[in-house]
Amino acid sequence: MSLPPPPPPPQEEEIPELEIDVDELLDMESDDARAARVKELLVDCYKPTEAFISGLLDKIRGMQKLSTPQKK
């Protein structure tokens, strides 16, 4: 009597690469335009994207404040 072969090891989830051009997002006029662009880039993502997009927009707002010269 022979034993069945062991199950194959679990495969790591393939994570597709995606580039998001932050400079392009910084040049956009509004958060709505930025959110629409990021949603467009993430169209093939099957996981929820709202939290990612919200966090990314928060970071971009912070970058805008850093890049805007402060008046003295």
N, C-alpha and C positions, 0 to 999 in steps of 0.2 A: 504494500500500500504506500503510495507516494503522497506527499503533502502538496497542496496547491502552491503555485509560486506566490511570493509576497507581493503586496500591491506596490505599484510604482511610487516613488517618493513624490510628495506634492510639488507641483510646479509653481514657481514664483509667478505672480501676476505680471504679464507684460505691460509695461507702462510706456505708452507712446510719447515721443518727445514733442514738445510744443514750445515755440518761441513766441513770446509776447514782447513787442517793441514798446518799451516804456516811454521812449522819446516821442513816439507817435501818439501815445495816450496823453502825454503831457501837453502836446500841441493842440489837442482837441478842446473845443469851447466849453463843454459841460460834462458833468458826471453821467448824464443820460447817454450822451454820445459815446463816452468811454465804456460804459456798461454794455451798450449795444455792440460795440466792437469786440469786447472780450467774450460776450455770449456767442458772437459769430465765430470766434476762434475756437470756442469750446463746444461747438455744435455736435461733435462726435463723442463728447464725454458722456458716459452713461451714469455717472455719479452726480449727486446734487452739486451745483456750482454757485448757488446764491451766496453762501458764506465766504467762499473764495473770492468772488467778485467784490463783495462788500469790503473785505479786508484789503484787497488790492487797491480799491478806490481810496480807502483811508490812507494807505501808504503814499499814494500818488498826491493826495492833498498835502500831506506832510512834506513831500519833495518839492511841491510848488512853493510852499512857505519858505523852505530853505533856499530855493533858487531866486526868489524875489528879493531884490536889494531893499534893505531896510532904510527908510528915510530917517535922517537924524535932525 
